[in-house]
Amino acid sequence: MSRYTARRLPAHLGPAAWNAILPAQGPLARLEGDETADFAIIGGGFAGLSAARRLTQIAPGARIAVLEAGRLASGAAGRNSGFMIDLPHELNSQDYAGAGDDRALIALNRHAIGFARSAVEDYGITPDYFDPVGKVNGAASPAAQAHNASYARHLASLDEASEMLDAQAMQELTGSAHYLSGLYTPGTVMLQPAGYIRGLGAGLLRDGVAIFEDSPVSGFEKQGEAWQITTPKGRISAGRVILTVNGHLESFGIERGRLMQLFLFATMTPELDAEALGRLGGAPRWGITPSNPMGTTMRRIDTGQGGNRIVTRTCAKLRPDMTPTPRDVARAAQVMRRKFDARFPQLAGLRMEHSWAGHLCLSLNSVSVMREIETGLYAGCVQNGLGTARGTLTGIGAAELACGQASDITSSFTAQARPKRLPPWPFQQIGGNAMLRLKEWQARAE
């Protein structure tokens, strides 16, 4: 008999601001009493809901249940920056260029984008929540410009389009004179991540998928031919289980000591009034990733996505216990205040409405865990900071594995090595955080 017990449950600090700026959610359904399903999916983020949608396509008529610890879009799915990127975006590199087969990776990422696009169309998700506008790598120093030039050469070798923007073009786009240049790539989709996840959930409900919110899984075990899953108020018996819990895979004892649990931090302005928008200038929507991966991500959104606001995201903290602290959030908020004021002196001192922490999971060798763990138990986890596209892919792939179906996605991910073992604690936490601080300092202008 196989038994998996959750050592911890997701812990969040600050609101999932992308969710908070949308209209209030309707009533939730908790798992209460005993239920049965053909497939049970643990985790209702990008991976989990993508797995559910894929199951509806390849196993029509199957009984599918999704178990989410909180509300949809209140966890990591409502705390990311909303960049669904098609091109190589390796966070452990200097300029995002990957070290593997980038053409194959691009094809997979575009498959994820196409899958999300079809969900938007099929489920009537607000188009503003899925905006194929592209993104810009912003450069605020000569070193960052060199990174952009290197990345542009790499993209050209792949026959991928990009366009270098000068300082004037960057100011016209963003309203900021901070950037020396930028590299525009057209294939990124800018999501309102909470809106997209809510819409995906609503569409799945219409397709007959049972979604149980506020139903954290405390454990599951194999009993005969079925898996018995336990939550605070109910149980569900399922023939096959798909784990889509990203770094919390380790909480269930899987790949323990091999996953890096990080938190990134973000702030969001209140809705900008007409006077502030006049001082700001620039376009109503844009997304800037830093040319150095340890720099600062910026987004501007408009009324169709939750109000005229600017989002700032930077700072990273390694927390092996998967629990951020108020001090982590406060320190990051101070850093982001300085970053915001440096970019937008015309809005300097503006009070931020929301500050929050978002959980990421990385492996040292940048692999995911998308495979059959044991008979009837599958994982679509470890997104390496690329939760929107990579999460979608691992969810699709886990669903296909659970149905015995092979694809380019399953072939790619099941061929990956296991995550490399991490140094023991406390060396992992002390050394990792020291390295993160050094990289933040090196990317301080970005």
Beta strands, then each sheet from edge to edge (+ up, - down):
strand 1: 3-5
strand 2: 33-42
strand 3: 64-67
strand 4: 83-84
strand 5: 130-131
strand 6: 135-139
strand 7: 163-166
strand 8: 181-185
strand 9: 189-191
strand 10: 210-212
strand 11: 219-223
strand 12: 226-230
strand 13: 234-243
strand 14: 260-268
strand 15: 286-290
strand 16: 297-301
strand 17: 309-318
strand 18: 354-362
strand 19: 369-374
strand 20: 377-381
sheet 1: 1+ 11- 12+ 13- 2- 3- 10-
sheet 2: 1+ 11- 12+ 13- 20- 19+
sheet 3: 4+ 9- 5+
sheet 4: 7+ 8- 6+ 15+ 16- 17+ 14- 18+
end
